[in-house]
Amino acid sequence: MADTEVESESKTADNDDFQTLKELVDQLYYFRDHYFETHSVEDAVRKQNDVTLEMEKILKRLEEKEERYRHSAEFLLLRGRCLSVAAGFSVQAEESLSRAVKLDPGLVEGWNTLGEQYWRKGDLIGAKTCFTGALQQCKNKVSLRSLSMVLRQLPGGGAEEQGQRVLESVDMARQAVQLDVTDGMSWYVLGNAYISLFFTSGQNPQVSQQAMSAYAQAEKVDITASSNPDLHFNRATLFQYEEMYGSALAGFSRAAALDPAWAEPPERERQLLDYLERLTILISNKGKVKARRLRSMLSSLCPSALGPCSSPQFRSPAGRVGSLEPRCLSALAHGLNPGAAALGKVVFSLAPEGRMAFTFGMVDGEENCCAVMVYNTADSWGVLIGDTVVIPEPQVKRHSVTHNGQSFDFRSIRVDSPLLLIVNGKKQAARSQTAASVSYRPQSE
């Protein structure tokens, strides 16, 4: 009887020990994920180091118990999780987690954390195997959203296969959200899945809106989502594509503040500011084309320049059949202009760094100048100064952007494909178009 009591007390002590260690590791993750609740954004540069110091303290506590628990799957999982809190791949974490799942193949958290380590070292197939294995044990949000991310990054396969993987990834992310609608990380991953779907399935505006809604929901249900630099960066990328330049600049700026070691956000912010500055200068001076040359160029603008748009059989991008009426830029309304065509001469072109749109300036018969932003262009496509361009049913937008003391005010016409343009009286060849792709950071989802 006495032996049984001693054994029972020993088990209770072990359980208490384990519970204390587990709480320490959980607190470590809380410290990392809620860092900006107790620190200002100015401390962002210290965050990585602060997390590492906390990790080292807890590792010491774990090492004190290592002799006793070295063959315990749960202990090895705690050690692997502790080492995984830092950014980047850890050989020690991989070793601990591999041993943990060998000792206990039903350890879902072990498979998920090991999958994350494989992913960090670039072994996407190994990561996928881990997340799939965890799902075989039990359906859980971490495996689902992790699999969603990995599916979008797997290389190889044609466009059709990649498109299928993106659809699968959206489905996985949706399932993760359904399991816990209060989890900001799952909403964030769903937002990224929608961005991928947007760019692989014809850029449906509804899908773009779903991405924005998912990001907004992430911030609404989870205070830590607002401190996620990747969320701000990825959403800013979409804002830029949607020509919401003020929001894009604010997003890149916020991402840069939250992760000062990450070079891309400030670079993208700089590129966009540079693009807007150059563009507004070129619009104001009409591409520096001399007045005499400009008058000579414009003298050839006449109704015959409408080309196919003057035919009663012309089918507009919106599906309307009938000839289009040429209209000066000043007569165009903001938004869509059904039944109208903008007609002008190219006076400059601009292909900014990291470009999303081929941009050119067009001057009409009244010598007004407007930016035209053409999306999904092949690298070989462009227009030359002096070319005559017709834009059927133009989509006009007014931009008023202020960021860090700089202001930009201009009008532009958005064209979703070069195939919608008539250049020098001709429709554009199919090879002029290619699907847009954007850079966003999925690695740290």
C-alpha angles and dihedrals in degrees: 000000000000091000090053091052092050090049090049092050090048091052091049090051090049091050091049090048092050093046091052092049092047091051090051092053091045089050089051091058090045090052090052097043096042096038095124093054088070100026134051123243087253086068091059091101089061097045098092092048093046091052091048091052091051090047092053091051092053092043088058090054090050092048090056088063097038097100091055099044104027091121095046116108090206092053092048088050091053091050092047092048091048092052091045094060090083120078118260136030121314121198090198091053091050091050094049094046094046090054091046095056092043089055093044115017090183092066100116095180089051092055092046094050092044089050089054091053092050089049092051091054091049099255097133094166091053090047092050091050091053095048092045090049091051090052090053087059094048140334107259137163097236094057092043096051092040090053088048089058096044093049090058092052101045108118128225134037127095127280091274093053092046090049090052091051091052091052089050090049091053089051092050092049091049090052090051090053092048090055091056120007090184094063110105094192091058091050090049092052089048088054090054091047089054091050089055090047091049092057097041099045108051099285097273107194089220090063091049088053090050089055091050091047092050092051091048090050091050089057093043097054099033126044091200092061090074088060093053107109091195092059091053092045096047093045090047089054089056092044089055092051089050088051092243090139100169091054091045093053091047090050095050089046092051092048090051092051093049094048109027092174092061108094100193103070096056089042092053090046090051092047093051093047090048090049093050092046094050092043096052091047092050091048092050094050095035092239090306089280107161116249094243094050091045092054090049091051093048094048089076093056107110138139091272087066087071088080112179091003090073092061118102086223094057112129113209123217088259091054097255113144120215141069118299126235115235111236133186117241091249090058094054118104123222110266124020120353107204117201092013134104127203111221127190152121127272112245101170142358130210128194103181125202112278087011124195096181135032101234128201137167121239126196120200132208091277089055093247114147127216135174117244117201115199118193132200094027122162114241089248094055124095146123129246131226107270095029116135112234129191119193112197115218094349122216105222125198134183116215124201110173130174122180131159093343095313121113131195127186123179146125125244141180117225118215115185095201137014086232088074092062131087109213119189089345095308136106114237123257119252090247089066090077132070130165114266119241128191136202116241129154113253096156093084098041 
